Amino acid sequence: MLLRDRNSGQKLELNWYPNGSPYATTYLAGEGLDHIAFRVNDLAGTLKKLIAANVETVEIPPALREGGSGTDGASYQVKLAYVKDPDGNWIEFYEHSTPIPLSIPDGY
């Protein structure tokens, strides 16, 4: 299920898989579909605030921290980092080279 707020454009995708589904696996921290992500305009500043609040960061390989190119061949820069919530779930924060738009995008 994909939920999208009409006012802010924020999206939340919820996945549930029944027993027997090849996707119904035990939770593994950091697995692709089992975390939530937030886009921020200033990743370094956001991390600084989280670390000051004693939030645990997650080390990821340097090659996964930055990079990217669009499906149209255009280059862009993405920086990302992960922290853990009190239950050990990973939370992703990422910064895109283009600022967060002031208007709501039409879709993905």
C-alpha positions in Angstrom: 0.0 0.0 0.0 1.3 3.4 -0.9 0.0 6.3 1.3 0.5 9.8 0.1 -0.4 13.0 2.0 -2.2 15.4 -0.3 -0.9 18.5 1.5 2.8 17.7 1.9 3.4 15.0 -0.8 5.0 12.8 1.8 4.7 9.1 0.9 4.7 5.9 3.1 4.8 2.5 1.5 3.7 -0.4 3.6 4.5 -4.0 2.7 3.0 -7.1 4.2 3.7 -10.6 3.1 1.7 -13.7 4.2 3.4 -16.8 5.5 4.7 -18.9 2.6 5.5 -15.9 0.5 9.2 -15.8 -0.7 9.2 -12.2 0.7 8.0 -13.1 4.2 11.4 -13.3 5.8 12.7 -12.6 9.3 13.5 -9.0 9.8 17.2 -8.2 9.1 18.3 -4.7 10.0 19.2 -2.6 7.0 17.4 -4.9 4.5 16.1 -2.9 1.5 12.4 -2.8 2.2 12.6 -2.9 6.0 13.4 0.6 7.0 12.0 4.1 6.7 13.8 7.0 4.9 13.6 10.7 5.2 15.0 13.2 2.7 16.7 16.2 4.3 18.4 19.3 2.8 21.4 19.1 5.1 22.6 15.6 5.9 25.7 16.7 7.8 23.7 19.1 10.0 21.0 16.5 10.6 23.5 13.8 11.6 25.3 16.3 13.9 22.0 17.0 15.7 21.2 13.2 16.0 24.6 12.4 17.3 24.4 15.2 19.9 21.1 13.5 21.0 23.0 10.2 21.4 21.4 8.5 18.5 23.4 5.5 17.3 24.8 5.7 13.7 25.2 2.7 11.4 28.5 2.3 9.5 28.0 1.5 5.8 30.6 1.1 3.1 31.9 4.4 1.7 30.7 3.4 -1.8 27.1 3.3 -0.6 27.3 6.7 1.0 27.3 8.8 -2.2 26.6 8.5 -5.9 23.9 8.1 -8.4 22.5 8.8 -11.9 19.0 9.2 -13.1 17.1 6.8 -15.4 17.4 9.5 -18.0 21.2 9.4 -17.8 21.4 12.7 -15.9 23.9 12.7 -13.1 22.9 13.7 -9.5 24.5 13.4 -6.2 22.9 11.6 -3.2 24.4 11.3 0.2 22.9 9.0 2.8 23.4 7.8 6.3 21.6 5.4 8.7 20.9 5.6 12.4 19.1 3.2 14.7 15.9 3.7 16.6 15.6 2.5 20.2 14.5 -0.9 18.9 17.5 -1.3 16.6 15.5 -0.6 13.4 17.5 1.3 10.8 16.3 4.8 9.7 17.8 6.3 6.5 18.4 10.0 6.0 19.4 11.2 2.6 20.3 14.4 0.8 19.8 14.8 -2.9 21.8 17.3 -5.0 18.6 19.1 -5.9 16.8 20.9 -3.1 13.5 19.6 -1.7 10.9 21.2 -3.9 8.5 23.7 -2.4 5.6 22.3 -4.4 4.2 18.8 -4.2 5.6 16.5 -6.9 3.1 14.6 -9.1 4.6 11.2 -8.4 7.8 9.3 -7.8 
